[in-house]
Amino acid sequence: MSQVVTPFSAERVLSERHVRILDAAERVFARAGFHAATMNEIAVEAGMSPGNLYRYFPSKDAIIAGISERDRMEIAADFAQLDPARGGLLDQLEALGRQHMTRKPREKAIIAVQIWAEASRTPEMARICAGFDETVEQGLGAAVEAAKASGELPSNLDQARFLQALFMMADGFFCRRAVDPDFDAVAGADALFAAMRGLAQTMLLPSAGEPTP
């Protein structure tokens, strides 16, 4: 089979203990926020002593970086599964998007918004977010290129603007889900992916002599 992107190989495999700590930290951060949460609370949530926790992560910042890196590894692995032989790439992208937008708990959206807030203040967190965005952009870009080559998408699709629109819509979705406990994630995803398909057919590069939109 011809995959869209190179099969992903994680730089390191997280141990069961790392996974337990990151899961516990996500729950604590979602409840209390990064700044109010303490390492002791995370240790209690993870069912271990604070001293043992520090053996795996020396600080809250290290835990936040671990959460971000785990998410990056997961999304990169998901993009590596995209394959034109499995059907339409837009259908596969939608299935992948719904997996992360509607099937993940709302706490993931709350964590994402907190990480973005930290990135606005902390250069190191901004670097981590940029690395995650780069992974998503590369995966989406490769999928769009493959869809254009196969004729599934118009060959003159304005790819840069299309991807920018997808990023902004997805960011807005996560922000809305984070701040509104009554937000209907499934209905929101329906609207987002309908817009994606519409833009894919209409956000085209201008013909020769036409002004750039």
Secondary structure as GFF3:
##gff-version 3
##sequence-region A 1 213
A	DSSP	alpha_helix	16	32	.	.	.	ID=ss1
A	DSSP	alpha_helix	39	46	.	.	.	ID=ss2
A	DSSP	alpha_helix	50	56	.	.	.	ID=ss3
A	DSSP	alpha_helix	60	80	.	.	.	ID=ss4
A	DSSP	three_ten_helix	84	86	.	.	.	ID=ss5
A	DSSP	alpha_helix	89	101	.	.	.	ID=ss6
A	DSSP	alpha_helix	106	119	.	.	.	ID=ss7
A	DSSP	alpha_helix	123	150	.	.	.	ID=ss8
A	DSSP	alpha_helix	159	179	.	.	.	ID=ss9
A	DSSP	alpha_helix	185	202	.	.	.	ID=ss10
###
